[in-house]
Amino acid sequence: MSPSRQTTPQLQDFVRRFEEQLQWFLRHLDRPAALALLANLSDGLARERGAIQNMEKSRAEMLAQAAQSNSYAELCEIEHALTVLEIARFLSCGSVTGLHRGCTEYRDLLAARTITLVIAELKEQGLGEPALPFALVSMGSDGREEQTLVTDQDYLIVYADGGAEAADEYFRIFSDLLVERLAEVGFAKCTGDIMPSNPTWRGSRQQWKQRLMAIVRYEYEEYAKNLMDLIVLSDARYVAGDRAIAADLIELIHDFEQSYFQVLWGMARAATEMKVGLGMLGGLWTDRKGEHQGLLNLKLLGWAPLVMNVRILAVNMGAKATNTLKRIALLEEDKRLSPANAAELSEAYHVLTRHRILLQICKLRGECTDSYHLDPQKLSDDEEEELRRALVSIKDLQQVIRTNFSTM
């Protein structure tokens, strides 16, 4: 059972089984050996607990500093320090979900603080505060609460109706400045331009409704792009600002996805057509030539197809969760996935994401040129087989979706 899928009863069961095994060992030891064993366990647990507590103390101090900071440069320093701390914690315990939670939490706080500073900056320029409630909403990995060590801006802005052209102009200026300031803080600009400085990714509630209606009714010419935009919106999550207006937009997105089957069908077809990194004979597929010869694009041929295919099943069942592991758990609860399939997909997510994070650490340390390509030759036989099984589980999931949506 993957640790990320452990509920409280499952944790209690783990403790019970550990205690039973410990008692079995103790029954086979004399008193000095039993005391030595218990002392070693106690010392080891104390060291682990102390290390975790020290990290948490440092982290809490930096978060408190960020919440009060009035300097973009200081926020950038804090962002870098928190990233270094998350690297150390990951290398210590290897927890994928722990890193997700840590990175998502501190980047949400930094984004919210940056908004506060941007509003203050606009006030100094004589533009005043926002006249309407608004919210910053994240998408992509951030929207799924799956932030890792390398991030970019995948944000949109939504604001209340009733402000007419004056509101549109204010939030245009606000969004342009916000994107620049977030970049200064350490949030790289999105290469796909999914940022509120792009008018596609900001608007009033009514403007967003009209935009969504045009997408699902095929009123836009660029069908592939607009379908991808809707897929991106499927992971929308509140970050900062007015929570109610963000929740309203997110609910609107879910309603549109549920109401138009052709949209779900298009998403399903896109998901099942994604290539997975397995060769004809079931081995790992690597680039045959070029600068990445002999390497596997872990993101494009593994992680992305997994996230995409889980997403379509979750959207189809109306699940509100955006996190991939939570979506898998909900699909299992709803009997859309068998317990065995859910366990395989959950483990696949951990395997693929763990390798992605290690590649990111490699890149951040200047030891490799990108965080996407994995060299299978550097894996042990067990690691290679673990990765191969992960990719097989994705291929199996694609077949389930093809059958359910008749996309073949």
C-alpha positions in Angstrom: 0.0 0.0 0.0 1.4 3.4 -1.0 2.1 5.6 2.0 0.2 8.5 0.4 -3.0 6.4 0.4 -2.8 5.6 4.1 -5.8 6.8 6.1 -5.7 6.9 9.9 -7.0 3.3 10.2 -4.2 2.2 7.9 -1.6 4.0 9.9 -3.0 2.4 13.0 -2.7 -1.0 11.3 0.9 -0.3 10.3 1.7 0.5 14.0 0.0 -2.6 15.2 1.9 -4.8 12.7 5.2 -3.1 13.7 4.6 -3.7 17.4 3.8 -7.4 16.7 7.0 -7.8 14.7 9.0 -6.0 17.5 7.4 -8.3 20.1 8.4 -11.3 18.0 12.0 -10.2 17.9 12.0 -9.5 21.7 10.8 -13.0 22.4 13.9 -14.4 20.7 16.4 -12.1 22.5 17.9 -12.2 26.0 17.5 -9.2 28.2 20.7 -7.4 27.4 20.1 -7.8 23.6 16.5 -6.7 24.0 17.5 -3.6 25.8 20.2 -2.8 23.2 17.6 -3.2 20.4 15.1 -0.9 22.2 17.8 1.6 22.9 18.9 1.7 19.2 15.3 2.1 18.1 14.8 4.9 20.6 17.9 6.8 19.6 17.2 6.5 15.9 13.6 7.7 16.4 14.8 10.6 18.6 17.4 11.6 15.9 14.7 11.5 13.2 12.2 13.5 15.3 14.9 16.1 16.2 15.9 16.6 12.6 12.3 17.0 11.5 11.6 19.4 14.4 14.6 21.6 13.5 13.6 21.8 9.9 10.0 22.7 10.8 11.3 25.4 13.2 13.5 26.9 10.4 10.6 26.7 8.0 8.1 28.3 10.3 10.5 31.2 11.0 11.0 31.8 7.3 7.2 31.7 6.6 6.6 34.2 9.4 9.3 36.5 7.9 7.7 36.2 4.5 4.2 37.1 5.8 5.6 40.4 7.1 8.1 41.2 4.4 7.8 44.4 2.4 10.6 43.6 0.0 10.5 41.6 -3.2 14.2 40.9 -2.9 13.7 39.5 0.6 10.8 37.3 -0.6 13.1 36.0 -3.3 15.8 35.1 -0.7 13.2 33.4 1.4 11.9 31.4 -1.6 15.5 30.2 -2.3 16.1 29.3 1.3 12.8 27.3 1.5 13.7 25.5 -1.7 17.1 24.5 -0.3 15.3 23.3 2.9 12.9 21.2 0.9 15.8 19.6 -1.0 17.4 18.6 2.2 14.2 17.2 3.6 13.5 15.2 0.4 17.0 13.8 0.3 16.6 12.8 4.0 13.3 11.0 3.8 12.3 10.8 0.1 8.7 11.8 0.7 7.1 13.0 -2.6 3.9 14.1 -0.9 5.9 15.9 1.8 7.7 17.9 -0.8 4.5 18.7 -2.6 2.8 20.0 0.5 5.9 22.0 1.6 6.4 23.7 -1.8 2.8 24.4 -2.4 2.3 25.9 1.0 5.2 28.3 0.9 4.6 29.4 -2.7 1.0 30.1 -1.9 2.1 32.3 1.0 4.7 34.1 -1.2 2.2 34.7 -4.0 -0.3 36.1 -1.5 2.3 38.4 0.0 3.4 39.6 -3.5 -0.2 40.5 -4.2 -0.3 42.7 -1.1 2.9 44.4 -2.1 1.7 45.0 -5.7 -1.6 46.6 -4.4 0.5 48.9 -2.2 2.7 49.8 -5.2 -0.4 50.7 -7.3 -1.7 52.8 -4.4 1.5 54.7 -4.4 1.1 55.3 -8.1 -2.3 56.8 -7.5 -4.3 53.9 -8.9 -5.8 52.9 -5.6 -6.9 49.5 -4.3 -9.0 47.1 -6.4 -12.6 48.3 -6.4 -14.0 44.8 -6.8 -13.3 41.5 -5.0 -10.9 39.3 -7.0 -8.9 36.1 -6.6 -5.7 34.5 -7.8 -6.3 31.0 -9.0 -3.6 28.5 -9.8 -3.5 25.7 -12.4 -1.1 23.0 -13.5 1.0 21.4 -10.8 0.3 24.2 -8.4 -3.4 23.8 -9.0 -3.1 20.1 -8.2 -1.1 20.9 -5.0 1.9 19.1 -6.6 4.5 21.8 -6.6 8.0 20.6 -6.9 11.4 22.3 -6.7 11.2 24.0 -10.1 8.1 26.1 -10.8 6.6 28.7 -13.0 3.6 30.9 -13.1 0.3 29.1 -13.9 -2.2 31.6 -12.7 -5.4 33.3 -13.7 -7.2 36.3 -12.2 -11.0 36.5 -11.8 -12.9 39.5 -10.5 -16.5 40.4 -9.7 -18.8 41.8 -12.3 -20.0 45.4 -12.4 -16.8 47.3 -12.9 -17.1 47.8 -16.7 -14.0 49.0 -18.6 -12.5 50.7 -15.5 -12.2 47.4 -13.8 -10.8 45.7 -16.9 -8.1 48.4 -17.1 -7.2 48.3 -13.5 -6.8 44.5 -13.5 -4.8 44.7 -16.7 -2.3 47.0 -15.0 -2.4 44.9 -11.8 -1.9 41.6 -13.7 1.1 43.0 -15.7 2.8 44.2 -12.6 2.0 41.0 -10.6 3.6 38.8 -13.2 6.8 40.9 -13.2 7.0 41.0 -9.4 6.3 37.2 -9.0 9.2 36.7 -11.4 11.4 38.8 -9.2 10.3 36.7 -6.2 11.4 33.5 -7.9 8.3 32.4 -9.9 9.5 32.0 -13.5 7.3 33.2 -16.2 5.2 30.5 -17.9 6.7 29.6 -21.3 3.1 28.8 -22.4 2.0 32.3 -21.3 -0.6 30.9 -18.8 -0.4 34.1 -16.7 -2.9 36.9 -16.0 -0.8 39.3 -18.1 -2.3 37.4 -21.0 -5.9 38.6 -21.4 -7.0 34.9 -22.0 -6.2 34.3 -18.3 -8.0 37.2 -16.6 -11.5 38.6 -16.6 -14.6 39.2 -14.7 -16.9 36.4 -13.7 -19.2 37.1 -16.7 -16.3 37.3 -19.1 -15.0 33.9 -17.9 -18.5 32.4 -18.4 -18.6 33.7 -21.9 -15.1 32.4 -22.6 -16.0 28.9 -21.3 -19.2 28.9 -23.3 -17.3 29.7 -26.5 -14.9 26.9 -25.9 -17.4 24.2 -25.2 -19.6 25.3 -28.1 -16.6 25.3 -30.5 -17.0 29.0 -31.3 -13.2 29.5 -31.3 -11.3 28.5 -34.4 -8.2 27.0 -32.5 -10.0 23.9 -31.2 -6.8 22.1 -30.0 -5.6 25.2 -28.1 -8.9 25.8 -26.5 -9.4 22.2 -25.5 -6.0 22.3 -23.8 -7.0 25.5 -22.1 -10.0 23.7 -20.7 -7.9 20.8 -19.6 -5.6 23.3 -17.8 -8.6 24.8 -16.1 -9.7 21.4 -14.8 -6.9 21.8 -12.1 -8.0 25.3 -10.9 -7.4 25.9 -7.2 -7.8 29.0 -5.0 -4.6 30.7 -3.9 -5.3 34.2 -2.7 -7.8 37.0 -2.6 -11.5 36.5 -2.3 -12.2 32.8 -1.8 -15.9 33.0 -2.7 -15.3 34.4 -6.2 -12.6 31.8 -6.8 -15.0 29.0 -5.7 -17.7 30.4 -8.0 -15.4 30.2 -11.0 -14.1 26.8 -10.2 -17.7 25.5 -9.9 -18.5 27.1 -13.2 -15.6 25.2 -14.8 -16.8 21.9 -13.4 -20.4 22.6 -14.6 -19.3 23.2 -18.1 -17.1 20.1 -18.2 -20.0 18.0 -16.9 -22.6 19.5 -19.2 -20.9 19.0 -22.6 -20.0 15.4 -23.4 -18.1 16.3 -26.5 -15.7 18.2 -24.3 -15.1 15.2 -22.1 -14.7 13.0 -25.2 -12.1 15.4 -26.7 -10.2 15.4 -23.4 -10.4 11.6 -23.3 -9.1 11.3 -26.8 -6.2 13.6 -26.1 -5.3 11.6 -23.0 -5.3 8.2 -24.7 -3.2 9.5 -27.6 -0.4 10.5 -25.4 2.7 8.4 -26.0 4.0 6.4 -23.0 7.7 5.5 -22.8 7.5 1.8 -23.6 9.0 0.1 -26.7 7.4 -2.6 -28.8 8.7 -5.4 -26.6 7.8 -3.6 -23.3 11.2 -2.2 -22.5 11.9 1.5 -21.8 11.8 3.7 -24.8 14.6 6.2 -25.2 15.6 8.8 -27.9 17.4 7.1 -30.8 19.5 10.1 -31.8 20.1 13.8 -31.0 21.3 15.4 -27.8 19.1 13.1 -25.7 20.1 9.9 -27.3 19.7 7.0 -24.9 17.6 9.0 -22.5 13.9 8.8 -21.5 11.8 11.9 -21.4 10.3 11.2 -18.0 7.9 14.1 -18.0 6.5 13.8 -21.5 6.4 10.0 -21.7 5.5 9.1 -18.1 4.4 11.7 -15.6 2.3 13.8 -17.9 0.3 10.9 -19.4 -0.4 9.6 -15.9 -1.7 12.9 -14.6 -3.7 13.5 -17.8 -5.4 10.2 -17.8 -6.3 10.2 -14.1 -7.6 13.7 -14.6 -10.1 12.7 -17.3 -11.6 9.9 -15.2 -11.9 12.2 -12.2 -13.5 15.0 -14.3 -15.9 12.4 -15.8 -17.1 11.3 -12.3 -17.4 14.9 -11.2 -14.7 14.7 -8.5 -13.8 18.1 -7.1 -10.3 17.2 -6.0 -7.5 18.3 -8.2 -4.6 16.4 -6.6 -3.7 13.3 -8.6 -3.3 11.0 -5.6 -6.6 12.2 -4.2 -8.3 11.7 -7.5 -7.0 8.1 -7.6 -8.4 7.5 -4.1 -11.8 9.0 -5.1 -11.9 6.9 -8.3 -11.3 3.8 -6.1 -14.0 4.8 -3.7 -16.4 5.3 -6.6 -15.4 1.9 -8.0 -14.1 3.4 -11.2 -10.8 1.8 -10.4 -10.2 -1.5 -8.6 -8.1 -1.4 -5.4 -5.3 -3.1 -7.4 -5.4 -0.6 -10.2 -5.6 2.3 -7.8 -2.6 1.0 -5.9 -0.6 0.5 -9.1 -1.3 4.0 -10.3 -0.6 5.6 -6.9 2.7 3.8 -6.8 3.4 4.8 -10.4 2.9 8.5 -9.5 5.3 8.1 -6.6 8.0 6.4 -8.7 7.8 8.9 -11.6 7.6 12.0 -9.4 10.5 10.8 -7.2 12.7 10.5 -10.3 11.5 14.0 -11.5 12.4 15.6 -8.2 15.9 13.9 -8.2 16.4 15.2 -11.8 15.4 18.7 -10.6 17.9 18.5 -7.8 20.5 17.5 -10.3 19.7 20.5 -12.5 19.6 22.9 -9.6 23.1 21.8 -8.6 24.4 22.1 -12.1 25.0 18.4 -12.5 22.8 18.0 -15.5 21.3 20.3 -18.2 17.5 19.6 -17.8 15.1 18.0 -15.4 13.2 16.0 -17.9 15.5 13.3 -19.3 16.5 10.2 -17.3 19.3 7.9 -18.2 18.1 4.3 -17.7 21.7 3.1 -17.7 22.1 4.8 -14.3 19.2 2.8 -12.7 19.6 -0.4 -10.9 17.8 -3.5 -12.3 15.1 -3.1 -9.6 14.7 0.7 -10.3 14.4 0.0 -14.0 11.7 -2.7 -13.4 9.9 -0.4 -11.0 9.8 2.3 -13.7 8.7 -0.1 -16.4 5.8 -1.3 -14.2 4.8 2.3 -13.6 4.6 2.9 -17.4 2.7 -0.3 -17.9 0.0 0.8 -15.4 -0.4 4.0 -17.5 -0.9 2.1 -20.7 -3.5 -0.1 -19.0 -5.3 3.1 -17.8 -5.3 4.5 -21.3 -7.0 1.3 -22.5 -9.7 1.6 -19.8 -10.4 5.2 -21.0 -10.5 4.1 -24.6 -13.1 1.5 -23.8 -15.2 3.9 -21.6 -15.2 6.7 -24.1 -15.0 4.6 -27.3 -12.1 6.7 -28.6 -10.5 3.9 -30.5 
